[in-house]
Amino acid sequence: MNETNEKMLIAIVQSQDVDLLEKAFSELNISLNKMPSIGGFLGRKNMTLLIRTTEETHQTILNVLRDTCQQRIEYIAIPMESTVVPLPTPTPITVGGGTIFGIEIEHYEEF
């Protein structure tokens, strides 16, 4: 068992942003683990990233996440209820960005 002052960042991002994130982190020699996830009321595909960070790399990782995972506008079809035949109306919604949680690592084990 190793005692540590490191943190783990859990970042939930849209799947379409993952390739750019992996490239950016690879160039910085920062490794990550990824797990597919589904979230939000739209049920869109996301990716949950587990990233081990130190004081030296913490801000760099946050900057890469902010720069890469931008919010964007998408349109969904919502049926108009007030018509005889419900017609879908394109409605803009904001998607993307990221949700990041920081967790202190009390210990870790490698085998």
N, C-alpha and C positions, 0 to 999 in steps of 0.2 A: 504494500500500500504506500502511496506517495502523497504526502501533504503538499498543498499547493495554494497559491494566491491567484490562480487563473480563473477565468470565467468561461462560461459557455453561452454563446448567443444562439438563440433559436429564432430563425427568421422564416416567416411564412410569406412567400412571394408567388406571383403568377408563374405558371410553367413556362410561358413564352419568354420570361426574363432569365431563365436558368442558364442557357448557353452562354450569354454574355457574362453572367456572374462567374461561371466556372472558368472562362477564359481569363477574366480579370484576376481572380484569386490564384489561378495557376501561374500567371506572370509574377505575382507577389510571393510565390511559394507558400501559400496559405491553403491548407487542406480543409475539406468539408465533407460531411455525409449528407445525403439527401434522401428524403422519403416522400413519395407522392401523397397528396392529401386533397380533400375536397372541402370547400368552405363557402360561407356566405349564403344568402338566400337564393342566389343564382345557381349554386351548386357547380361553380366553375372549378376546373382543375388547378390546383396549386402545387407547390413543392415546399416542403418543410426542410430547412437546412439546419444542420447542427455544426457550429463552428467554434472550435476551441480558440480562445484569444488570451493574449497577455496585455499588460499595460502598454507595451510598445506597439502592439498591432491593433489594439481595440479601436482607436479613432480611424485608422486607415480602413478597417473592415466596415465600420459604419458609413464612411464616406463612399466606399464602393457600392454598398447597398443603396444609399440615397441616390447616387448618380445613375445607377442602372435600373432601379425599380421605380419608374415614373408612373404616376397616375395617368390614365387616358380615358377618353370618352368612347363608349360603345352604345349601340342602340339595341333595345329589345322591343319586341312586338307585344303590346298590351291591347287586348280586345276592348273596343268601345262598347260598354254595356247599354248605352241609351239608344242604340239603333236596333232596327228590326233584325238585321243580320249583323252579328258582331264582326266588325272589321278591325283588323290589327292596326294599331297606331304606333309608329316608331317613337320610342321614348328614350331620350338620352340618359345614361347613367354613368357615373364615375367608377372605374374599376382600376385595379393595379395598385401600385405602391407596394408597401410591405408592412408587416407587423413584426416587431423585433422584441424579444424578451431576453434579458440578461440574468444569468443564474451563476452564483458563486459555486465553484467546484471545491468541495471539501476534501475529496480524495479521488484518486483514480488508480486503476490497476492495469498493467499490461502483461499479457502472457504470450 
